[in-house]
Amino acid sequence: MRQTVFITGGSRGIGAACVRAFAAAGWSVAFTYRENRVLAGSLAEQTGALALCADLYDDKAVSRAIGEARGHFGAVDAVVCNAGIAEQKLFQDITDEAWQRMLDVNLMGAVRTIRACLPDLLRRKRGSIVTVSSIWGQSGASCESHYAASKAALIGLSKSLALELGPSGIRVNCVAPGVIDTEMNAMHSEETMRELADETPLGRIGTATEVADSILYLCSERASFITGQVLGVNGGF
């Protein structure tokens, strides 16, 4: 039976790689995007996925997107909470508004998505949730304290939900990518990226496809006895 995955932030980067990976593996795919309708539409056309415009700040918009996905494909089997933002600033320059925005997108966006999808999973007593954190959520990051804090919070959320939802047959895991070649890392100079590659034991930057393949694995039945884990896709960084 064809399974359905709901992916947030699916129009580019790791999210777009997830859309492609799940579609290639035979899943029905619904994904959200916030602004770039042309990019999202092109990806949907290439993969057969359903592109849904939704602002994760808005509970109603998230619920509406989940409802559209359910109406199109049926009940959701897996949830990938990928949508996120990043910013580099000195700690003393980060305003309360910037803190709130970072937490609202990176943490509360996942909370709203999981909350909206959970009835399907609980009713069927099976399914998988994967959140996308970051190596900086594990190690901390200079000049990115609000980003690192939001990603660390995702790890705590995932581990807690794994304990709470395990008795209902629902698995919850987290992927913590290292330095990956995506638009989010375009804020770094070429020199910085080379230095980060040199610091990585495998000697290179990772790809979005490598992260997506790990997420696909965690959502698949091959990972049926894995929950509450943080998988570092980081080249040993």
Contacts in CASP RR format, 6 or more apart in sequence:
PFRMAT RR
TARGET T0000
AUTHOR 0000-0000-0000
METHOD contacts of the structure
MODEL  1
MRQTVFITGGSRGIGAACVRAFAAAGWSVAFTYRENRVLAGSLAEQTGAL
ALCADLYDDKAVSRAIGEARGHFGAVDAVVCNAGIAEQKLFQDITDEAWQ
RMLDVNLMGAVRTIRACLPDLLRRKRGSIVTVSSIWGQSGASCESHYAAS
KAALIGLSKSLALELGPSGIRVNCVAPGVIDTEMNAMHSEETMRELADET
PLGRIGTATEVADSILYLCSERASFITGQVLGVNGGF
2 26 0 8 1.000
2 27 0 8 1.000
2 28 0 8 1.000
3 27 0 8 1.000
3 28 0 8 1.000
3 77 0 8 1.000
3 78 0 8 1.000
4 27 0 8 1.000
4 28 0 8 1.000
4 29 0 8 1.000
4 30 0 8 1.000
4 69 0 8 1.000
4 73 0 8 1.000
4 74 0 8 1.000
4 75 0 8 1.000
4 76 0 8 1.000
4 77 0 8 1.000
4 78 0 8 1.000
5 18 0 8 1.000
5 22 0 8 1.000
5 27 0 8 1.000
5 28 0 8 1.000
5 29 0 8 1.000
5 30 0 8 1.000
5 76 0 8 1.000
5 77 0 8 1.000
5 78 0 8 1.000
5 79 0 8 1.000
5 80 0 8 1.000
5 219 0 8 1.000
6 30 0 8 1.000
6 31 0 8 1.000
6 65 0 8 1.000
6 66 0 8 1.000
6 69 0 8 1.000
6 76 0 8 1.000
6 78 0 8 1.000
6 79 0 8 1.000
6 80 0 8 1.000
6 113 0 8 1.000
6 117 0 8 1.000
7 15 0 8 1.000
7 18 0 8 1.000
7 19 0 8 1.000
7 22 0 8 1.000
7 29 0 8 1.000
7 30 0 8 1.000
7 31 0 8 1.000
7 32 0 8 1.000
7 80 0 8 1.000
7 82 0 8 1.000
8 31 0 8 1.000
8 32 0 8 1.000
8 54 0 8 1.000
8 56 0 8 1.000
8 80 0 8 1.000
8 81 0 8 1.000
8 82 0 8 1.000
8 83 0 8 1.000
8 109 0 8 1.000
8 110 0 8 1.000
8 113 0 8 1.000
9 15 0 8 1.000
9 31 0 8 1.000
9 32 0 8 1.000
9 33 0 8 1.000
9 34 0 8 1.000
9 82 0 8 1.000
9 83 0 8 1.000
9 84 0 8 1.000
10 16 0 8 1.000
10 18 0 8 1.000
10 19 0 8 1.000
10 31 0 8 1.000
10 32 0 8 1.000
10 33 0 8 1.000
10 40 0 8 1.000
10 43 0 8 1.000
10 82 0 8 1.000
10 83 0 8 1.000
11 31 0 8 1.000
11 33 0 8 1.000
11 36 0 8 1.000
11 39 0 8 1.000
11 40 0 8 1.000
11 43 0 8 1.000
11 51 0 8 1.000
12 36 0 8 1.000
12 39 0 8 1.000
12 182 0 8 1.000
12 183 0 8 1.000
13 182 0 8 1.000
13 183 0 8 1.000
13 184 0 8 1.000
13 208 0 8 1.000
14 82 0 8 1.000
14 132 0 8 1.000
14 177 0 8 1.000
14 180 0 8 1.000
14 182 0 8 1.000
14 208 0 8 1.000
14 211 0 8 1.000
14 212 0 8 1.000
15 31 0 8 1.000
15 80 0 8 1.000
15 82 0 8 1.000
15 208 0 8 1.000
15 212 0 8 1.000
16 43 0 8 1.000
16 208 0 8 1.000
17 207 0 8 1.000
17 208 0 8 1.000
17 209 0 8 1.000
17 211 0 8 1.000
17 212 0 8 1.000
18 31 0 8 1.000
18 80 0 8 1.000
18 82 0 8 1.000
18 211 0 8 1.000
18 212 0 8 1.000
18 215 0 8 1.000
18 216 0 8 1.000
19 29 0 8 1.000
19 31 0 8 1.000
19 43 0 8 1.000
19 47 0 8 1.000
19 49 0 8 1.000
20 43 0 8 1.000
20 46 0 8 1.000
20 47 0 8 1.000
20 209 0 8 1.000
20 212 0 8 1.000
21 209 0 8 1.000
21 212 0 8 1.000
21 213 0 8 1.000
21 215 0 8 1.000
21 216 0 8 1.000
22 29 0 8 1.000
22 216 0 8 1.000
22 219 0 8 1.000
23 29 0 8 1.000
23 47 0 8 1.000
23 48 0 8 1.000
23 49 0 8 1.000
24 47 0 8 1.000
25 216 0 8 1.000
25 220 0 8 1.000
27 78 0 8 1.000
28 50 0 8 1.000
28 72 0 8 1.000
28 73 0 8 1.000
29 47 0 8 1.000
29 48 0 8 1.000
29 49 0 8 1.000
29 50 0 8 1.000
30 49 0 8 1.000
30 50 0 8 1.000
30 52 0 8 1.000
30 65 0 8 1.000
30 68 0 8 1.000
30 69 0 8 1.000
30 72 0 8 1.000
30 73 0 8 1.000
30 76 0 8 1.000
31 40 0 8 1.000
31 43 0 8 1.000
31 44 0 8 1.000
31 49 0 8 1.000
31 50 0 8 1.000
31 51 0 8 1.000
31 52 0 8 1.000
32 52 0 8 1.000
32 53 0 8 1.000
32 54 0 8 1.000
32 56 0 8 1.000
32 65 0 8 1.000
32 83 0 8 1.000
33 39 0 8 1.000
33 40 0 8 1.000
33 51 0 8 1.000
33 52 0 8 1.000
33 53 0 8 1.000
33 54 0 8 1.000
34 53 0 8 1.000
34 54 0 8 1.000
34 55 0 8 1.000
34 56 0 8 1.000
34 83 0 8 1.000
37 51 0 8 1.000
37 53 0 8 1.000
40 51 0 8 1.000
40 53 0 8 1.000
41 51 0 8 1.000
43 49 0 8 1.000
43 51 0 8 1.000
44 50 0 8 1.000
44 51 0 8 1.000
50 68 0 8 1.000
50 69 0 8 1.000
50 72 0 8 1.000
50 73 0 8 1.000
52 65 0 8 1.000
52 68 0 8 1.000
52 69 0 8 1.000
53 65 0 8 1.000
54 61 0 8 1.000
54 62 0 8 1.000
54 64 0 8 1.000
54 65 0 8 1.000
55 61 0 8 1.000
56 62 0 8 1.000
56 83 0 8 1.000
56 105 0 8 1.000
56 108 0 8 1.000
56 109 0 8 1.000
56 112 0 8 1.000
56 113 0 8 1.000
57 104 0 8 1.000
57 105 0 8 1.000
57 108 0 8 1.000
57 109 0 8 1.000
59 112 0 8 1.000
59 116 0 8 1.000
62 109 0 8 1.000
62 112 0 8 1.000
62 113 0 8 1.000
62 116 0 8 1.000
63 116 0 8 1.000
65 116 0 8 1.000
66 76 0 8 1.000
66 113 0 8 1.000
66 116 0 8 1.000
66 117 0 8 1.000
69 76 0 8 1.000
70 76 0 8 1.000
70 120 0 8 1.000
75 120 0 8 1.000
75 123 0 8 1.000
75 124 0 8 1.000
76 117 0 8 1.000
76 120 0 8 1.000
76 121 0 8 1.000
77 120 0 8 1.000
77 121 0 8 1.000
77 126 0 8 1.000
77 127 0 8 1.000
77 128 0 8 1.000
77 219 0 8 1.000
78 127 0 8 1.000
78 128 0 8 1.000
78 129 0 8 1.000
78 130 0 8 1.000
78 219 0 8 1.000
79 113 0 8 1.000
79 114 0 8 1.000
79 117 0 8 1.000
79 121 0 8 1.000
79 128 0 8 1.000
79 129 0 8 1.000
79 130 0 8 1.000
80 130 0 8 1.000
80 132 0 8 1.000
80 215 0 8 1.000
80 219 0 8 1.000
81 109 0 8 1.000
81 110 0 8 1.000
81 113 0 8 1.000
81 114 0 8 1.000
81 129 0 8 1.000
81 130 0 8 1.000
81 131 0 8 1.000
81 132 0 8 1.000
81 154 0 8 1.000
82 132 0 8 1.000
83 105 0 8 1.000
83 109 0 8 1.000
83 110 0 8 1.000
84 105 0 8 1.000
84 106 0 8 1.000
84 132 0 8 1.000
85 101 0 8 1.000
85 102 0 8 1.000
85 105 0 8 1.000
85 106 0 8 1.000
85 147 0 8 1.000
86 144 0 8 1.000
86 147 0 8 1.000
86 184 0 8 1.000
86 187 0 8 1.000
87 98 0 8 1.000
87 102 0 8 1.000
87 144 0 8 1.000
87 146 0 8 1.000
87 147 0 8 1.000
88 143 0 8 1.000
88 144 0 8 1.000
88 187 0 8 1.000
89 98 0 8 1.000
89 143 0 8 1.000
89 144 0 8 1.000
89 146 0 8 1.000
90 143 0 8 1.000
91 143 0 8 1.000
91 145 0 8 1.000
94 145 0 8 1.000
94 146 0 8 1.000
98 146 0 8 1.000
99 146 0 8 1.000
102 146 0 8 1.000
102 147 0 8 1.000
102 149 0 8 1.000
102 150 0 8 1.000
103 146 0 8 1.000
103 149 0 8 1.000
103 150 0 8 1.000
103 153 0 8 1.000
105 150 0 8 1.000
106 147 0 8 1.000
106 150 0 8 1.000
106 151 0 8 1.000
106 153 0 8 1.000
106 154 0 8 1.000
107 150 0 8 1.000
107 153 0 8 1.000
107 154 0 8 1.000
107 157 0 8 1.000
110 131 0 8 1.000
110 154 0 8 1.000
110 157 0 8 1.000
111 157 0 8 1.000
114 129 0 8 1.000
114 161 0 8 1.000
117 129 0 8 1.000
121 127 0 8 1.000
121 129 0 8 1.000
121 165 0 8 1.000
121 168 0 8 1.000
121 170 0 8 1.000
122 165 0 8 1.000
122 168 0 8 1.000
122 170 0 8 1.000
125 168 0 8 1.000
125 169 0 8 1.000
125 170 0 8 1.000
126 169 0 8 1.000
126 170 0 8 1.000
127 169 0 8 1.000
127 170 0 8 1.000
127 171 0 8 1.000
128 170 0 8 1.000
128 171 0 8 1.000
128 172 0 8 1.000
128 173 0 8 1.000
128 218 0 8 1.000
128 219 0 8 1.000
128 223 0 8 1.000
129 158 0 8 1.000
129 161 0 8 1.000
129 165 0 8 1.000
129 170 0 8 1.000
129 171 0 8 1.000
129 172 0 8 1.000
129 173 0 8 1.000
130 172 0 8 1.000
130 173 0 8 1.000
130 174 0 8 1.000
130 175 0 8 1.000
130 215 0 8 1.000
130 218 0 8 1.000
130 219 0 8 1.000
131 154 0 8 1.000
131 155 0 8 1.000
131 157 0 8 1.000
131 158 0 8 1.000
131 172 0 8 1.000
131 173 0 8 1.000
131 174 0 8 1.000
131 175 0 8 1.000
132 154 0 8 1.000
132 174 0 8 1.000
132 175 0 8 1.000
132 177 0 8 1.000
132 211 0 8 1.000
132 215 0 8 1.000
133 151 0 8 1.000
133 152 0 8 1.000
133 154 0 8 1.000
133 155 0 8 1.000
133 158 0 8 1.000
133 174 0 8 1.000
133 175 0 8 1.000
133 176 0 8 1.000
133 230 0 8 1.000
134 147 0 8 1.000
134 148 0 8 1.000
134 151 0 8 1.000
134 176 0 8 1.000
134 177 0 8 1.000
134 178 0 8 1.000
135 176 0 8 1.000
135 177 0 8 1.000
135 178 0 8 1.000
135 179 0 8 1.000
135 232 0 8 1.000
135 234 0 8 1.000
135 237 0 8 1.000
136 144 0 8 1.000
136 147 0 8 1.000
136 148 0 8 1.000
136 151 0 8 1.000
137 148 0 8 1.000
137 149 0 8 1.000
137 151 0 8 1.000
137 152 0 8 1.000
137 154 0 8 1.000
137 155 0 8 1.000
137 176 0 8 1.000
138 152 0 8 1.000
138 155 0 8 1.000
138 176 0 8 1.000
138 230 0 8 1.000
139 148 0 8 1.000
140 148 0 8 1.000
140 152 0 8 1.000
141 147 0 8 1.000
141 148 0 8 1.000
151 176 0 8 1.000
154 174 0 8 1.000
155 174 0 8 1.000
155 176 0 8 1.000
155 230 0 8 1.000
158 172 0 8 1.000
158 173 0 8 1.000
158 174 0 8 1.000
158 228 0 8 1.000
158 230 0 8 1.000
159 172 0 8 1.000
159 174 0 8 1.000
159 228 0 8 1.000
159 230 0 8 1.000
161 172 0 8 1.000
162 171 0 8 1.000
162 172 0 8 1.000
162 173 0 8 1.000
162 227 0 8 1.000
162 228 0 8 1.000
162 229 0 8 1.000
163 228 0 8 1.000
165 171 0 8 1.000
165 172 0 8 1.000
166 172 0 8 1.000
166 227 0 8 1.000
171 218 0 8 1.000
171 223 0 8 1.000
171 224 0 8 1.000
171 226 0 8 1.000
171 227 0 8 1.000
171 228 0 8 1.000
172 227 0 8 1.000
172 228 0 8 1.000
173 218 0 8 1.000
173 223 0 8 1.000
173 226 0 8 1.000
173 227 0 8 1.000
173 228 0 8 1.000
173 229 0 8 1.000
173 230 0 8 1.000
173 231 0 8 1.000
174 228 0 8 1.000
174 229 0 8 1.000
174 230 0 8 1.000
174 231 0 8 1.000
175 211 0 8 1.000
175 214 0 8 1.000
175 215 0 8 1.000
175 218 0 8 1.000
175 230 0 8 1.000
175 231 0 8 1.000
175 232 0 8 1.000
175 233 0 8 1.000
176 230 0 8 1.000
176 231 0 8 1.000
176 232 0 8 1.000
176 233 0 8 1.000
176 234 0 8 1.000
177 206 0 8 1.000
177 211 0 8 1.000
177 232 0 8 1.000
177 233 0 8 1.000
177 234 0 8 1.000
178 200 0 8 1.000
178 206 0 8 1.000
178 232 0 8 1.000
178 233 0 8 1.000
178 234 0 8 1.000
178 235 0 8 1.000
178 237 0 8 1.000
179 185 0 8 1.000
179 193 0 8 1.000
179 196 0 8 1.000
179 197 0 8 1.000
179 200 0 8 1.000
179 205 0 8 1.000
179 206 0 8 1.000
179 234 0 8 1.000
179 237 0 8 1.000
180 205 0 8 1.000
180 206 0 8 1.000
180 207 0 8 1.000
180 208 0 8 1.000
180 210 0 8 1.000
180 211 0 8 1.000
180 233 0 8 1.000
181 205 0 8 1.000
181 206 0 8 1.000
181 207 0 8 1.000
181 208 0 8 1.000
182 208 0 8 1.000
185 193 0 8 1.000
185 205 0 8 1.000
188 196 0 8 1.000
193 205 0 8 1.000
196 205 0 8 1.000
196 237 0 8 1.000
197 203 0 8 1.000
197 204 0 8 1.000
197 205 0 8 1.000
199 237 0 8 1.000
200 234 0 8 1.000
200 235 0 8 1.000
200 236 0 8 1.000
200 237 0 8 1.000
201 235 0 8 1.000
201 236 0 8 1.000
201 237 0 8 1.000
202 235 0 8 1.000
202 236 0 8 1.000
203 235 0 8 1.000
206 233 0 8 1.000
206 235 0 8 1.000
210 233 0 8 1.000
211 233 0 8 1.000
214 231 0 8 1.000
214 232 0 8 1.000
214 233 0 8 1.000
217 223 0 8 1.000
218 226 0 8 1.000
218 231 0 8 1.000
END
